[in-house]
């Protein structure tokens, strides 16, 4: 029996599991085809409609650049509760993601975090995100704020360039054995690590990518090796997310990402975007079921390697793709 699509967000999220994922994806495709005008026009242009789609690899994936040129929404979404906007580069057009239901996003975010890290209440969550704090509508800042609110620890907070203050806070939390999640943009983590070498026994270091032109580009392996040496940690974690996606994937070590329960990754051929596979190398296509009210089927500009178990590695970006603040480094 085909999965019966339920728009009620509570039922919808509770049903998202490996057993139902493909059925829900097909149902969401049908819903978004009928309710997202831009997506429907794209599907019609390439002759892919609900009548012709039988499996997830046949679903049309909207090029991510549409978030720069169009208002990608399902239904009217006249009054979105949130607006996420990419940083872009000088002269570039920023992506905009209109989020109709903030609660749906937060439920998905928290479920994904708990899947890999447990309850946020276990951690003091510290954000080292200077470039993101300096602008409005950064999805990474909002994500961190939600986690901090659910943590409730008095030492949760953001830091710009207050390295001395941050080192004192970390030292105090380490001394009492408090678990800490230090989430930071790559260039800021490297700057801080070079200025303050310390032993972090109880701190999880999570980099989100991004040099923002502040430092010479490095591979992820080089970045992680530097941070591990400076802070004497066994592994550096990574987060994969972007303005156009509401779900996240996390790499607990070695840059191998595991998608959260609301996300699935496929790969498309670099030369033939209609050829989509469930493993191998190519450009990453993302199914993001948390994008219920925008578009859940996104053709990114990241190049990666997808494993049979659904985990993936990001290898770089397409040559013609514009650089973005939250893009991940080439390995």
BAGU-950806 format. One line per 5 residues: number of its first residue (from 1); for each residue x, y, z of N, C-alpha, C. Coordinates in steps of 0.2 Angstrom, whole numbers, plus 2048, in hexadecimal, padded with zeros to 3 digits. Each point is the difference from the previous one (the first is absolute). Layout:
// residues N
NUM> X/Y/Z/X/Y/Z/X/Y/Z ~ ...
This chain:
// residues 331
1> 804/7FA/800/7FC/806/800/804/806/800 ~ 7FF/805/7FC/804/806/7FF/7FF/804/807 ~ 805/804/801/800/804/806/7FB/805/7FF ~ 7FC/802/805/7FB/805/800/803/806/803 ~ 801/805/7FC/803/806/802/7FC/804/805
6> 803/802/805/7FD/804/805/803/807/801 ~ 7FD/805/7FF/803/807/801/801/802/807 ~ 7FC/7FD/804/801/802/807/808/7FF/802 ~ 803/805/803/807/7FF/800/802/7FB/806 ~ 7FC/7FF/805/802/7FB/805/800/7F9/7FD
11> 7FB/7FE/7FD/7FF/7FA/7FD/806/7FF/7FA ~ 801/805/7FC/804/800/7FB/807/7FF/802 ~ 803/803/805/806/7FF/803/801/7F9/803 ~ 7FB/7FE/804/801/7FA/803/800/7FA/7FC ~ 7FE/801/7FA/800/7FA/7FB/806/800/7FB
16> 804/805/801/806/800/7FC/806/7FB/803 ~ 800/7FA/7FD/805/7FC/802/802/7FC/7FA ~ 806/7FC/800/802/7FC/7FA/7FB/7FC/7FD ~ 7FB/7FD/804/7FB/7FC/7FD/7FB/804/7FB ~ 7FF/806/802/7FB/804/7FD/803/806/7FB
21> 806/801/801/803/805/7FC/7FE/801/7F9 ~ 801/7FB/7FC/7FF/801/7F9/7F9/801/7FF ~ 7FB/7FD/803/7F9/801/7FF/7FE/807/802 ~ 803/802/805/7FE/807/802/803/805/7FB ~ 806/7FF/7FD/803/804/7FB/7FC/800/7FA
26> 7FD/7FB/7FE/7FC/800/7FA/7F9/804/802 ~ 7FE/7FF/806/7FA/804/802/801/807/800 ~ 806/802/803/802/807/800/801/803/7F9 ~ 803/7FC/7FC/801/802/7F9/7F9/802/7FD ~ 7FB/7FC/801/7F9/801/7FD/7FD/806/803
31> 801/801/806/7FE/806/804/803/806/7FD ~ 807/800/800/803/806/7FE/7FF/802/7F8 ~ 7FF/7FB/7FC/7FF/801/7F9/7F9/804/7FF ~ 7FB/7FE/804/7FA/804/800/800/806/804 ~ 804/801/804/800/806/804/806/805/800
36> 805/7FE/7FC/806/805/7FF/800/801/7F9 ~ 7FE/806/7FE/7FF/802/7F9/807/800/7FC ~ 805/802/803/807/800/7FD/802/7F9/7FF ~ 7FF/7FC/805/803/7F9/7FF/7FB/7FC/7FB ~ 7FA/802/800/7FC/7FD/7FB/802/802/7F9
41> 801/806/7FF/803/802/7F9/806/7FD/7FE ~ 805/7FF/805/806/7FD/7FF/7FF/7F8/7FE ~ 7FB/7FD/804/7FF/7F9/7FE/7FD/7FF/7F9 ~ 7FB/804/7FF/7FD/800/7F9/805/801/7FB ~ 804/805/801/805/801/7FA/805/7FA/7FF
46> 801/7FC/805/804/7FA/7FE/7FC/7FA/800 ~ 7F9/801/7FF/7FB/7FA/7FF/801/7FB/806 ~ 800/802/806/7FF/7FC/806/7FA/802/804 ~ 7FB/7FC/800/7FA/801/804/7FF/7FB/805 ~ 7FB/800/805/7FF/7FB/804/7FD/7FA/7FC
51> 7FD/800/7FB/7FE/7FB/7FC/806/7FB/7FD ~ 806/803/800/805/7FD/7FD/806/7FE/805 ~ 7FF/802/806/805/7FE/805/7FE/7FA/804 ~ 804/7FB/800/7FF/7FA/804/805/7FF/806 ~ 806/803/800/805/7FF/805/803/807/801
56> 804/800/806/803/807/802/805/802/7FB ~ 804/7FC/7FD/805/802/7FB/7FD/803/7FA ~ 7FA/7FF/7FF/7FD/803/7FA/7FD/807/801 ~ 800/802/807/7FD/807/802/804/805/7FD ~ 7FD/805/7FD/804/806/7FE/803/804/806
61> 807/801/7FF/803/804/805/801/807/7FE ~ 7FE/805/804/800/807/7FE/807/803/801 ~ 803/803/7FA/807/803/801/800/805/806 ~ 804/800/804/801/804/806/800/807/7FE ~ 802/802/7FA/800/807/7FE/7FA/803/800
66> 7FA/7FC/800/7F9/803/800/7FF/804/806 ~ 803/7FE/805/7FF/804/807/803/807/7FF ~ 804/801/7FB/803/807/7FF/7FB/804/7FB ~ 7FD/7FD/7FC/7FC/803/7FB/7F8/800/801 ~ 7FE/7FC/804/7F9/7FF/801/7FE/7FF/807
71> 7FA/801/802/7FD/7FF/806/7FD/7F9/800 ~ 804/7FB/803/7FF/7F9/800/7FC/7FE/806 ~ 7F9/800/7FF/7FC/7FF/805/7FA/7FB/7FE ~ 7FE/7FC/805/7FA/7FC/7FE/7FA/804/804 ~ 7FA/800/7FC/7FA/804/802/802/807/7FF
76> 7FD/805/803/802/807/7FF/805/802/805 ~ 801/7FE/806/805/802/805/801/808/800 ~ 7FA/803/800/801/808/800/803/803/806 ~ 800/7FC/806/802/803/806/805/7FB/803 ~ 806/7FF/7FD/804/7FA/803/803/802/807
81> 800/7FB/804/802/802/807/808/801/801 ~ 804/7FD/7FB/807/801/800/802/802/7F9 ~ 806/803/7FF/803/801/7FA/807/7FF/801 ~ 803/7FB/7FC/807/7FE/800/803/803/7FA ~ 806/803/801/803/803/7FA/807/7FF/800
86> 803/7FE/7FA/807/7FE/800/804/806/800 ~ 807/7FF/801/804/806/800/802/803/7FA ~ 801/7FB/7FB/802/802/7F9/807/803/800 ~ 802/802/7FA/806/804/800/7FF/807/7FC ~ 804/804/800/7FF/807/7FD/7FE/7FF/7F9
91> 7FA/803/7FE/7FD/800/7FA/7FC/7FA/7FE ~ 800/7FB/805/7FC/7FA/7FF/7F9/801/803 ~ 7FB/7FC/7FE/7F9/801/802/800/7FA/806 ~ 7FD/802/805/7FF/7FC/806/7FA/7FB/7FF ~ 801/7FA/803/7FA/7FC/800/7FC/802/806
96> 7F9/7FF/7FF/7FB/801/805/7FC/7FA/801 ~ 7FF/7FE/806/7FC/7FA/802/7FA/803/804 ~ 7FA/800/7FE/7FA/802/804/7FE/7FA/804 ~ 800/801/806/7FE/7FA/805/7F9/802/802 ~ 7FB/7FC/7FE/7F9/801/802/7FF/7FE/807
101> 803/7FB/803/7FE/7FD/806/807/7FF/804 ~ 801/804/805/806/800/804/800/7FA/804 ~ 7FA/7FE/803/800/7FA/804/802/7FA/7FD ~ 7FE/7FF/7FA/801/7FA/7FC/808/800/7FF ~ 803/805/7FE/807/800/800/804/7FF/806
106> 7FE/803/806/803/7FE/806/7FF/7F9/802 ~ 7FA/7FD/7FF/7FF/7F9/802/805/7FC/7FC ~ 801/801/7F9/804/7FC/7FC/807/801/803 ~ 802/806/801/807/802/802/802/7FC/807 ~ 7FB/800/805/801/7FD/806/800/7F8/7FF
111> 7FC/7FE/7FC/800/7F8/7FF/807/7FE/7FD ~ 802/804/7FB/807/7FE/7FD/805/801/805 ~ 800/805/804/806/801/805/7FF/7FA/805 ~ 7FB/7FE/803/7FF/7FB/804/802/7F9/7FD ~ 7FF/800/7FA/802/7F9/7FC/807/7FF/801
116> 804/805/800/808/800/800/803/801/807 ~ 7FD/805/803/803/803/806/7FC/7FF/807 ~ 7FA/7FE/800/7FC/800/806/7FD/806/801 ~ 7FE/801/806/7FC/806/802/804/806/800 ~ 7FE/806/7FE/804/806/800/802/802/807
121> 7FB/7FE/805/801/802/807/807/7FD/803 ~ 803/7FB/7FD/806/7FE/802/806/804/7FF ~ 7FF/805/7FC/806/804/7FD/7FF/808/802 ~ 806/803/801/800/807/800/802/801/7F8 ~ 7FC/804/7FD/801/801/7F9/803/807/7FE
126> 805/800/7FD/804/806/7FF/801/801/7F8 ~ 7FE/806/7FE/801/801/7F9/805/805/7FE ~ 805/7FE/7FC/805/804/7FE/7FF/802/7F9 ~ 7FC/804/7FE/7FD/802/7FA/800/807/7FE ~ 806/803/800/800/807/7FF/7FD/803/7F9
131> 802/7FC/7FB/7FE/803/7F9/7F8/7FF/800 ~ 7FD/7FB/803/7F9/800/800/7FC/804/804 ~ 803/802/806/7FD/804/805/800/807/7FD ~ 804/802/7FC/801/807/7FD/7FB/801/7FB ~ 7FB/7FB/7FE/7FB/802/7FB/7FA/7FD/802
136> 7FA/802/7FD/7FA/7FD/802/7FE/7FA/7FC ~ 7FB/7FC/803/7FD/7FB/7FD/804/7FA/7FE ~ 805/7FF/804/805/7FA/7FF/7FD/7FA/804 ~ 7FF/7FB/7FC/7FC/7FA/802/805/7FC/806 ~ 806/801/7FF/805/7FC/805/7FF/804/807
141> 7FF/806/800/7FF/804/806/7FA/7FE/803 ~ 7FA/7FF/7FC/7FA/7FF/803/800/7F8/802 ~ 803/7FC/7FD/801/7F9/802/804/800/807 ~ 805/803/801/804/800/806/7FC/803/805 ~ 7FC/806/7FF/7FB/803/805/7FB/7FB/803
146> 7FD/7FC/7FB/7FB/7FB/802/804/7FB/805 ~ 805/7FD/7FE/804/7FB/804/802/803/807 ~ 802/806/800/802/804/806/7F9/800/805 ~ 7FB/802/7FD/7FA/801/804/7FE/7F9/803 ~ 800/7FB/7FC/7FF/7F9/803/805/7FD/805
151> 806/803/7FF/805/7FE/805/7FF/803/807 ~ 7FE/807/800/7FF/803/806/806/801/804 ~ 806/7FE/7FE/806/801/804/802/808/801 ~ 801/802/806/802/807/800/806/803/7FC ~ 804/7FB/7FE/806/802/7FC/7FF/800/7F9
156> 7FA/7FE/7FD/7FF/800/7F9/800/807/7FE ~ 803/801/7FA/800/807/7FD/805/800/7FA ~ 800/806/7FD/804/801/7FA/806/804/801 ~ 805/7FF/7FC/806/804/801/802/803/7F9 ~ 803/806/800/802/803/7FA/808/7FF/800
161> 804/805/802/807/7FF/801/802/800/807 ~ 7FC/7FE/805/802/800/807/803/7FA/802 ~ 806/7FF/7FD/804/7F9/801/802/7FF/807 ~ 802/806/803/802/7FF/807/7FA/7FE/805 ~ 7FB/803/7FF/7FA/7FE/804/7FE/7F9/7FE
166> 800/7FE/7FA/7FE/7FA/7FE/804/7FA/803 ~ 807/802/800/804/7FB/803/7FF/7FF/807 ~ 7FF/805/804/7FE/800/807/7FA/7FC/801 ~ 7FB/801/7FC/7FA/7FC/801/801/7F9/7FF ~ 803/7FE/7FB/802/7F9/7FE/804/7FD/806
171> 805/803/802/804/7FE/805/7FC/7FE/807 ~ 7FB/805/801/7FC/7FF/806/7FB/7FA/7FF ~ 7FD/7FF/7FA/7FC/7FB/7FF/803/7F9/800 ~ 806/800/7FD/804/7FA/800/802/7FE/807 ~ 802/804/804/802/7FF/807/7FA/7FC/804
176> 7FA/802/7FE/7FB/7FC/804/7FD/7FB/7FC ~ 803/7FE/7FA/7FD/7FA/7FC/7FA/801/7FD ~ 7FE/807/7FE/7FA/801/7FD/801/7FF/7F8 ~ 7FB/7FC/7FD/800/7FF/7F9/7FF/806/7FC ~ 804/802/7FB/7FF/806/7FC/800/7FE/7F9
181> 7FC/804/7FC/800/7FF/7F9/802/807/7FE ~ 806/800/7FD/803/806/7FD/7FF/800/7F8 ~ 7FB/804/7FE/7FF/800/7F9/802/806/7FD ~ 804/800/7FA/803/806/7FE/802/7FF/7F8 ~ 800/806/7FD/802/801/7F9/808/7FF/800
186> 802/7FD/7FB/807/7FD/800/805/805/801 ~ 800/806/7FD/805/804/801/801/803/807 ~ 7FA/800/803/800/803/807/803/7FA/805 ~ 7FE/7FA/7FF/803/7FB/804/807/7FF/7FF ~ 803/801/7FA/807/800/7FF/803/806/803
191> 7FD/806/800/803/806/803/801/7FF/808 ~ 7FA/7FD/803/800/7FF/807/805/7FA/802 ~ 800/7FB/7FC/805/7FB/802/807/802/800 ~ 802/804/7FB/807/802/7FF/801/805/806 ~ 7FB/804/803/802/804/805/7FF/7FD/807
196> 7FC/7FB/800/7FF/7FC/807/801/7F9/7FF ~ 805/7FD/801/801/7F9/800/7FE/7FD/807 ~ 7FC/7FB/800/7FE/7FD/807/7FD/7F9/7FF ~ 7FF/7FD/805/7FE/7F9/800/7F8/800/801 ~ 7FC/7FE/7FB/7F9/800/801/7FE/7F8/800
201> 7FF/7FE/807/7FE/7F9/801/7F8/7FF/7FF ~ 7FD/806/802/7F8/7FF/800/7FD/804/7FB ~ 803/803/7FB/7FE/804/7FB/800/7FD/7F9 ~ 7FA/800/7FD/7FF/7FE/7F9/801/806/7FC ~ 805/800/7FB/801/805/7FC/7FD/7FF/7F9
206> 7FB/804/7FE/7FD/7FF/7FA/801/806/7FB ~ 803/7FE/7FA/801/806/7FB/7FB/7FF/7FB ~ 7FE/806/7FD/7FA/801/7FC/803/802/7F9 ~ 807/800/7FF/802/802/7F9/801/808/800 ~ 803/802/7FB/800/807/7FE/807/804/803
211> 804/802/7FB/805/804/801/7FE/808/7FF ~ 7FB/801/7FC/7FE/807/7FF/805/805/7FE ~ 805/7FD/7FD/806/804/7FD/804/803/806 ~ 7FF/7FD/806/805/802/805/806/7FD/801 ~ 801/7FA/7FD/806/7FC/801/801/7FC/7F9
216> 806/7FE/7FF/802/7FC/7FA/7FB/7F9/801 ~ 7FE/7FE/7FA/7FC/7FA/800/804/7FA/802 ~ 7FD/7FC/804/803/7F9/802/7FB/7FB/7FF ~ 802/7FA/7FF/7FC/7FA/800/7FD/7FF/807 ~ 7FA/7FC/800/7FD/7FE/806/805/7FC/805
221> 804/7FC/7FD/805/7FC/803/805/804/804 ~ 802/805/7FC/805/805/803/7FD/804/806 ~ 7FA/802/7FF/7FD/804/805/7FF/7FC/806 ~ 7FD/7FA/7FF/7FF/7FB/806/806/7FE/804 ~ 806/7FF/7FC/806/7FE/803/803/806/804
226> 7FF/806/7FE/802/806/804/7FC/801/806 ~ 7FA/7FF/800/7FB/801/806/802/7FA/805 ~ 800/7FA/7FD/802/7FA/805/806/801/803 ~ 805/803/7FD/807/801/803/800/805/805 ~ 7FC/806/7FF/800/805/804/7FC/7FF/806
231> 7FB/7FC/7FF/7FB/7FF/806/800/7F9/803 ~ 805/7FC/7FD/800/7F9/803/7FA/7FC/800 ~ 7FC/801/7FA/7FA/7FC/800/801/7FA/7FA ~ 7FC/7FB/801/801/7FA/7FC/7FD/801/7F9 ~ 7FA/804/800/7FD/801/7FA/7FD/807/800
236> 7FF/803/7FA/7FC/806/7FF/7FA/7FF/7FC ~ 7FA/802/802/7FA/7FF/7FD/7FF/805/7FA ~ 7FB/7FE/7FC/7FE/805/7FB/7F9/800/7FF ~ 7FD/806/7FE/7F9/800/7FF/7FF/802/7F8 ~ 7FB/7FD/7FD/7FF/801/7F9/7F8/803/800
241> 800/806/7FE/7FA/804/7FF/800/806/7FC ~ 7FB/803/7FE/800/806/7FC/7FA/803/800 ~ 800/807/7FE/7FA/804/800/7FA/7FC/7FD ~ 801/7FD/7FB/7FA/7FD/7FC/7FD/7F9/803 ~ 804/7FE/805/7FE/7F9/803/7FE/802/808
246> 7FB/7FC/802/7FE/801/807/803/7FA/804 ~ 802/7FB/7FD/803/7FA/803/807/800/800 ~ 804/7FD/805/807/800/800/802/7F8/800 ~ 807/800/7FE/803/7FA/800/807/801/805 ~ 802/7FB/803/806/801/805/805/7FB/7FE
251> 806/802/801/806/7FB/7FF/803/800/807 ~ 800/7FA/803/803/800/807/808/7FF/800 ~ 802/7FE/7FA/807/7FF/7FF/802/7FF/7F8 ~ 806/802/7FE/802/7FF/7FA/7FC/803/7FA ~ 7FC/805/801/7FC/803/7FB/7FB/7FC/7FD
256> 7FE/7FA/803/7FB/7FC/7FD/7F9/802/803 ~ 7FC/802/7FC/7F9/803/803/7FB/7FB/800 ~ 7FC/800/805/7FA/7FC/801/7FA/804/800 ~ 7FB/800/7FB/7FB/804/800/7FB/7FF/806 ~ 7FC/805/802/7FB/7FF/805/7FA/7FC/7FD
261> 7FB/7FF/804/7FB/7FB/7FD/7FB/804/7FB ~ 801/806/800/7FC/804/7FB/803/801/7FA ~ 806/7FE/7FF/804/801/7FA/803/7FA/7FD ~ 800/800/7F9/803/7FA/7FC/804/803/7FB ~ 806/7FD/7FE/804/803/7FB/801/7FB/7FA
266> 7FF/803/7FA/801/7FC/7FA/806/804/7FC ~ 802/7FC/7FB/805/804/7FC/7FE/800/7F8 ~ 801/805/7FD/7FF/801/7F9/806/800/7FC ~ 800/7FE/7FA/805/800/7FB/802/807/7FF ~ 807/802/800/802/807/7FF/7FE/802/7F9
271> 800/7FC/7FB/7FE/802/7F9/7F9/7FF/7FE ~ 7FC/7FC/804/7F9/7FE/7FF/7FC/801/806 ~ 7FD/805/801/7FD/801/807/7FA/7FC/801 ~ 7FD/7FD/7FA/7FB/7FB/801/802/7F9/802 ~ 806/7FF/800/802/7F9/802/802/801/808
276> 7FC/7FD/804/801/800/807/801/7F9/803 ~ 804/7FF/804/802/7FA/803/800/800/808 ~ 800/7FA/803/800/800/807/806/7FF/803 ~ 806/800/7FC/807/7FF/803/804/802/7FA ~ 807/801/802/805/802/7FB/801/808/801
281> 804/802/7FB/802/807/800/7FC/804/7FB ~ 7FF/807/802/7FD/804/7FC/7FD/806/804 ~ 7FC/804/7FD/7FD/806/803/7FB/7FE/805 ~ 7FF/803/806/7FC/7FE/805/7F9/802/7FF ~ 7FB/7FC/800/7F9/801/800/7FD/7FF/807
286> 7FD/805/803/7FD/7FF/807/7F9/7FF/800 ~ 7FD/7FB/803/7F9/800/802/800/803/807 ~ 7FC/805/801/800/803/807/7F8/801/802 ~ 7FE/7FB/804/7F9/800/801/7FD/805/805 ~ 805/803/803/7FE/806/804/7FF/806/7FC
291> 802/800/7FA/7FE/805/7FB/7F9/800/7FD ~ 7FB/7FE/805/7F9/7FE/7FE/7FD/806/7FC ~ 801/806/802/7FD/806/7FE/804/804/7FB ~ 805/7FD/7FE/804/803/7FA/801/7FB/7FB ~ 806/7FD/7FF/801/7FA/7FC/805/7FB/803
296> 7FE/7FA/800/804/7FB/804/805/7FC/7FB ~ 800/803/7FA/805/7FC/7FB/804/805/7FD ~ 806/800/802/805/805/7FF/806/7FD/7FC ~ 802/803/7FB/806/7FE/7FC/806/805/802 ~ 804/7FE/804/805/805/803/806/800/7FB
301> 805/805/802/806/801/7FB/806/7FD/804 ~ 7FF/7FB/805/805/7FD/803/801/7F9/7FC ~ 807/7FE/800/802/7FA/7FD/802/7FB/806 ~ 7FD/7FA/800/802/7FC/805/800/7F9/7FE ~ 801/7FB/805/801/7F9/800/7FA/7FD/804
306> 7FC/7FD/7FE/7FA/7FD/803/801/7F8/801 ~ 800/7FE/807/801/7F9/801/7F9/7FC/800 ~ 801/7FA/800/7F9/7FC/7FF/7FC/800/806 ~ 803/802/806/7FC/800/806/7FD/807/801 ~ 801/805/7FB/7FD/806/801/805/806/802
311> 805/7FE/803/805/805/802/804/803/7FA ~ 802/806/801/804/803/7FA/805/805/802 ~ 804/801/7FC/806/804/801/800/806/7FA ~ 801/806/802/800/806/7FC/807/801/7FD ~ 801/800/7FA/806/800/7FC/802/807/7FE
316> 7FB/804/7FF/801/807/7FD/7FA/803/7FD ~ 801/805/7FC/7FA/803/7FD/801/800/7F8 ~ 7FB/800/7FD/800/801/7F8/804/806/7FF ~ 803/800/7FA/805/805/7FE/7FC/807/7FF ~ 7FA/800/7FD/7FD/806/7FF/7FC/802/806
321> 7FF/7FC/805/7FC/802/806/803/806/804 ~ 7FC/805/801/802/806/804/802/7FD/807 ~ 805/803/803/802/7FF/807/7FB/802/805 ~ 7FF/7FC/805/7FB/802/805/803/800/807 ~ 7FE/804/805/803/800/806/7FF/7F9/804
326> 7FB/7FC/7FF/7FF/7FA/803/802/7FA/7FC ~ 803/801/7FA/803/7FA/7FD/805/7FD/803 ~ 801/7F9/7FF/805/7FD/804/806/7FF/7FC ~ 806/7FF/803/806/800/7FD/801/7FA/7FC ~ 804/800/7FB/802/7FA/7FC/805/7FC/804
331> 7FF/7FA/800/804/7FB/804/807/7FF/7FC
